[in-house]
Amino acid sequence: DKLYNQKMKKIINTLLLIILISSIGSCVGYKPVLSSSDLNFKIGKYKIEGNKKLGNQIYYKLNYLSKSEKNKSKIKNNYDLFINVTKSKKESVKNSAGKILYYRINLATNISLKKLDTNDEILNENLNYSSSYKVSEHYSETLKEKNEKIWVLIHKTNEDFITKLSS
């Protein structure tokens, strides 16, 4: 029985090694989907409405990608950018005494791009994401968790918009 278990372990380990090596080999030539080298655009004018702080965070990421060194030589498209961000927070879970245990935060964003020279709308996306966070005994911990969730929602908004822009 012991000899059988040792042989099975060797067979399983060999199979796992083969799977691992073939997985690594299939990654050759990998190119990230959100590669800024594929994006050839420049933001001309921009306008932010709604929550200006969150709108600016989205804008800075998009503007950074539009000005990357790889893009400077092949920029073909200049765009006007419009961002409207609305943040809302609602109670999502209460205990039997009525104390709030969790909040749900929602980030609704409208981002549109228009060609600078023709004013034609190229892309108009409504992106809506939400996440829950736990209320801690200490306000600073609750605030930290809330800010982390907002950062994740902003990052998701940027990723999805860039994906739609690149396709």
Secondary structure, DSSP 8 states (H G I E B T S, - for coil): -HHHHHHHHHHHHHHHHHHHHHHHHTTTT---TT-GGG--EEEEEEEEEESHHHHHHHHHHHHHHHT-TTTGGG--EEEEEEEEEEEEEEEEEE-TTS-EEEEEEEEEEEEEEEETTT--EEEEEEEEEEEEEE--SSHHHHHHHHHHHHHHHHHHHHHHHHHHHH-
